[in-house]
Amino acid sequence: MLILLLLLIVPIAVSAGKYWLGDRSVDWQSADRSSAGLLPPAAQHPDAVVRVFAARTVRWRGIFAVHSWIVVKPAGASRYTRYDYTAWGAPIRVNGFVADGRWFGDEPQLIAAADGEAAAAMIPKIEAAVKGYRLAAYGDYRAWPGPNSNTFVAAVMAAVPELRTTLPPTAIGKDYPWDGGWIAWTPSGTGVRATLGGYLGLTLGWIEGVELNVLGAVLGLDLRRPALKLPGLGRIGVSAA
């Protein structure tokens, strides 16, 4: 039990130290939200595109968590469409921000990518999942334990398991039961997730690895691409990409 507590607390303490030492912008009002240059100009890229991004969230919350979002572009489209889930107004926001924009100063991390015919096949499923998301009413958003942006993205990713990816351990809220069930398949479709309202949970999957969720903090091990998953710090080891 002591080792478990240390594995949960120490990484968060290290992340907090990095935050207070200024490893990212803390002035959210003037923070850069421009393009990070992770996407080519849509008009010059005729192929279909699907991207999942994540970046550290605003202020001190970034010690613990990232904000994630989804970007799509059908073949031949002249612009990208970005889907976010936020605390402001109606939770689902469409093109409220630059597709690959910095999240209040923090540069996005690429979580998943698909192009061409593979992306074209995914986009209708993604759009249907966004349209049918059951937690889309005013007041549904909750930063902790969910449903938040990571809950929304995890739910949409579950509609396209062929992406074969998972959100990082710092995506607090990804284990919240958006479908109302305590036990379900993981978004990748390669394992099982059990959760008690997002407060306590266990995930076992080939893509997700082994993850223990304690009050939103995720501690885990990726066996497929060897890495530790630590709260606050995220993934340490072989890249998931």
KAFEN-V509176 format. One record per pair of residues at least 24 apart in sequence whose ideal C-beta (glycine too) atoms are under 8 Angstrom apart, sorted by the first residue. I is the first residue (numbers start at 1). J is the second residue. D is the distance in Angstrom with one decimal. If there is no record, write none. Layout:
[[I J D] [I J D]]
This chain:
[[4 219 7.5] [7 219 5.5] [7 230 7.2] [8 214 6.1] [8 217 5.4] [8 219 6.0] [8 231 5.8] [11 230 4.0] [11 231 5.3] [11 232 4.6] [11 233 4.5] [12 63 6.8] [12 64 6.7] [12 217 7.0] [12 231 5.3] [12 232 3.9] [13 232 7.8] [14 232 6.7] [14 233 6.2] [15 63 4.9] [15 64 7.3] [15 231 7.9] [15 232 3.3] [15 233 5.6] [16 63 4.8] [16 232 7.3] [19 60 6.8] [19 62 6.4] [19 63 5.0] [24 56 6.0] [24 62 6.5] [24 105 6.0] [24 106 5.2] [25 104 6.7] [25 105 2.9] [25 106 7.0] [26 59 6.5] [27 105 7.8] [28 58 5.0] [28 59 5.9] [28 104 4.8] [28 105 7.4] [31 102 7.4] [31 104 4.2] [31 105 3.5] [32 102 5.1] [32 105 5.2] [33 97 6.5] [33 98 6.6] [33 101 5.0] [33 102 5.6] [33 103 7.3] [33 104 6.5] [33 105 7.7] [34 98 6.5] [34 101 6.2] [34 102 6.3] [35 98 5.1] [35 99 7.5] [35 100 5.4] [35 101 5.8] [35 102 8.0] [36 100 5.2] [36 101 6.8] [36 102 5.4] [36 107 4.9] [36 108 5.6] [37 100 7.1] [38 100 4.1] [38 108 6.3] [38 110 6.4] [39 71 7.1] [39 80 6.5] [39 99 5.7] [39 100 4.5] [42 73 5.6] [42 77 6.5] [42 78 5.8] [42 79 5.0] [42 80 5.3] [43 78 4.9] [43 79 7.8] [45 73 7.6] [46 75 6.3] [46 76 5.6] [47 75 6.0] [47 115 5.4] [47 116 4.9] [47 119 7.3] [48 72 7.9] [48 73 6.4] [48 74 5.5] [48 75 4.3] [48 115 6.8] [48 116 6.2] [48 117 7.4] [48 119 4.0] [48 120 3.9] [48 123 6.3] [49 73 4.3] [49 80 7.1] [49 114 7.6] [49 115 5.8] [49 119 5.5] [50 112 7.4] [50 113 7.0] [50 114 4.2] [50 115 7.7] [50 119 4.3] [50 122 5.2] [50 123 6.5] [50 126 6.8] [50 160 7.6] [50 163 7.4] [51 99 7.9] [51 100 7.5] [51 110 6.8] [51 112 7.0] [51 113 5.5] [52 110 7.6] [52 111 4.1] [52 112 4.0] [52 113 7.7] [52 153 6.5] [52 157 6.9] [52 163 7.3] [52 165 7.0] [52 167 7.9] [53 100 6.7] [53 108 4.0] [53 109 6.7] [53 110 6.3] [53 111 6.3] [54 108 6.6] [54 109 5.3] [54 111 5.4] [54 150 7.9] [54 167 6.7] [54 168 6.2] [54 170 7.8] [54 171 6.3] [55 102 6.9] [55 103 3.6] [55 106 4.3] [55 107 6.6] [55 108 4.5] [55 109 6.5] [56 103 6.9] [56 106 4.3] [56 170 7.9] [57 103 6.9] [57 104 7.8] [58 103 7.7] [58 104 4.9] [61 143 7.2] [62 106 6.9] [63 232 6.1] [64 170 7.0] [64 172 6.0] [64 216 7.5] [64 217 7.4] [64 231 7.0] [64 232 5.9] [65 150 7.5] [65 170 5.7] [65 171 7.0] [65 172 4.2] [65 173 7.6] [65 216 7.9] [66 109 7.6] [66 150 7.3] [66 168 6.3] [66 170 4.8] [66 171 5.5] [66 234 8.0] [67 103 5.5] [67 149 4.9] [67 150 7.5] [68 111 6.8] [68 149 5.6] [68 150 5.3] [68 153 4.4] [68 167 6.0] [68 171 5.7] [69 97 7.8] [69 149 6.7] [69 153 6.6] [70 126 6.5] [70 130 7.9] [70 153 5.9] [70 156 5.8] [71 99 4.8] [71 100 7.0] [72 119 7.6] [72 122 7.9] [72 123 5.0] [72 126 5.8] [72 127 7.3] [74 120 6.8] [74 123 5.7] [75 120 5.5] [83 126 8.0] [83 130 5.5] [83 152 7.8] [83 156 7.3] [84 149 6.3] [84 152 8.0] [85 141 6.8] [85 147 7.5] [85 148 6.7] [85 149 4.5] [85 151 7.3] [85 152 3.5] [85 153 7.4] [86 141 6.8] [86 149 6.7] [87 141 4.8] [87 143 6.8] [87 148 8.0] [89 138 7.1] [90 136 7.1] [90 137 7.8] [90 138 6.1] [91 135 7.2] [91 136 6.0] [91 137 7.7] [91 138 7.6] [91 140 5.6] [91 141 4.6] [91 152 7.5] [92 130 6.6] [92 133 6.7] [92 136 5.3] [92 152 7.2] [109 168 7.5] [110 241 6.8] [111 165 6.1] [111 167 6.4] [111 168 7.1] [111 240 8.0] [112 157 7.5] [112 163 4.8] [112 165 4.0] [114 162 8.0] [114 163 6.3] [118 162 7.3] [121 162 7.9] [122 160 4.5] [122 162 6.8] [122 163 7.1] [125 159 4.7] [125 160 5.1] [126 156 5.8] [126 159 6.4] [126 160 6.0] [128 159 6.9] [129 155 6.6] [129 156 4.5] [129 158 7.5] [129 159 3.7] [129 160 7.8] [130 156 6.1] [133 178 7.5] [134 178 7.0] [134 179 7.6] [134 180 8.0] [135 178 6.1] [143 173 7.8] [144 172 6.5] [144 173 7.1] [144 216 5.8] [145 172 7.3] [145 173 6.4] [145 176 5.7] [145 197 6.7] [145 198 3.4] [145 199 5.5] [145 215 7.4] [145 216 5.1] [146 172 7.8] [146 173 3.7] [146 174 7.9] [146 175 7.7] [146 176 2.7] [146 178 7.6] [146 198 4.8] [147 173 6.7] [147 176 5.4] [147 178 5.8] [148 172 7.4] [148 173 4.0] [148 176 7.5] [149 173 7.1] [150 174 4.4] [151 176 4.4] [151 178 5.3] [151 198 7.9] [152 178 7.5] [154 178 7.1] [154 187 5.2] [155 179 7.4] [155 187 7.8] [157 187 4.2] [157 188 7.7] [158 185 7.5] [158 186 8.0] [158 187 4.1] [158 189 7.7] [161 187 6.6] [161 188 5.3] [161 189 3.5] [161 190 7.6] [163 188 7.6] [164 188 5.8] [164 190 7.7] [164 207 5.7] [165 207 6.6] [165 240 7.1] [166 205 7.6] [166 207 5.4] [166 208 4.6] [166 209 7.9] [166 240 7.4] [168 229 7.7] [168 234 5.1] [168 235 5.8] [168 240 7.8] [169 211 6.9] [169 218 3.8] [169 219 7.5] [169 220 6.0] [169 229 3.9] [169 230 6.6] [169 231 6.6] [169 234 5.8] [169 235 6.5] [170 218 7.6] [170 231 7.3] [170 232 6.9] [170 233 7.8] [170 234 4.7] [172 216 4.3] [172 217 7.6] [172 218 7.7] [173 198 6.8] [173 216 7.0] [175 201 4.7] [175 203 6.8] [175 211 7.8] [175 213 4.9] [175 216 8.0] [175 218 7.6]]
